[in-house]
Amino acid sequence: MSDRQADSTTVDLPCPPTIGLIAALAIPAFLEAAVWTTTETPTLLRVVLGVAVLAFGFSIIVAALRAFQECAADPNPHAPAPCVLTGGVYRLSRNPIYVGFLALPLGLALWWSSAWLLVAIAPLW
């Protein structure tokens, strides 16, 4: 049995979540520019909603990272956890950083009125 098989804390992800987020932004940007433009002029309501969702996403990420600091934990999912986070945003979601990461492209899609971006992030939900 190899060391990797013996370690039950190892999680094999197909790609790091940050790479998935970058791809979720880059692919629709390419499609928007090269294939078919779906963007229309954003209305004030779309801009306000988009910025609000972006701010929500950033605040969730910051709150989750602060909870890690309070616990002296590493946000790396492969690092051992010195404690279980159950307060703050972790009271509402087991993975608030992922929720924040998903809110960012959703906010951009609303702000930019991009149907391609909504289509690209749909599988991530």
C-alpha positions, -999 to +999 in steps of 0.1 A: +000+000+000+015+034-010+017+063+014-010+081-006-034+052-002-027+050+035-034+087+041-072+090+044-071+128+046-060+132+009-087+145-014-082+141-051-098+170-069-099+171-107-085+207-105-081+233-078-113+254-073-094+285-083-086+270-117-123+261-121-133+297-114-107+311-139-120+287-165-156+297-157-146+333-165-122+327-194-144+303-215-174+326-217-152+356-223-138+338-254-172+328-266-185+363-261-157+378-282-153+351-308-186+333-313-217+352-304-222+384-284-250+381-259-241+412-240-265+441-241-261+474-224-265+468-187-293+487-170-288+504-137-307+476-119-283+449-134-253+469-124-265+474-089-275+437-085-242+426-100-221+448-077-242+437-047-237+400-056-199+406-061-197+424-027-216+395-011-192+370-026-161+389-014-176+394+021-183+357+024-147+348+014-132+373+038-155+361+066-145+325+060-108+334+059-111+353+091-127+323+107-097+302+096-073+328+112-092+328+145-089+290+146-052+292+135-062+268+107-049+267+071-075+272+044-057+245+023-081+216+022-051+191+024-038+206+056-048+191+090-075+211+108-068+220+144-105+226+150-139+223+134-153+256+122-189+259+132-194+296+139-198+327+116-204+319+080-197+282+087-230+282+107-248+287+073-226+267+049-201+239+052-182+255+023-186+293+024-155+299+003-170+280-026-202+299-022-182+331-024-163+319-054-196+310-072-211+344-063-182+363-080-189+351-116-227+353-110-222+390-100-201+396-131-227+379-153-254+402-139-232+433-141-221+426-177-254+411-188-236+381-202-257+350-210-225+330-218-212+336-183-244+324-167-243+293-189-207+286-180-212+288-142-244+268-142-226+234-140-206+247-110-238+252-090 
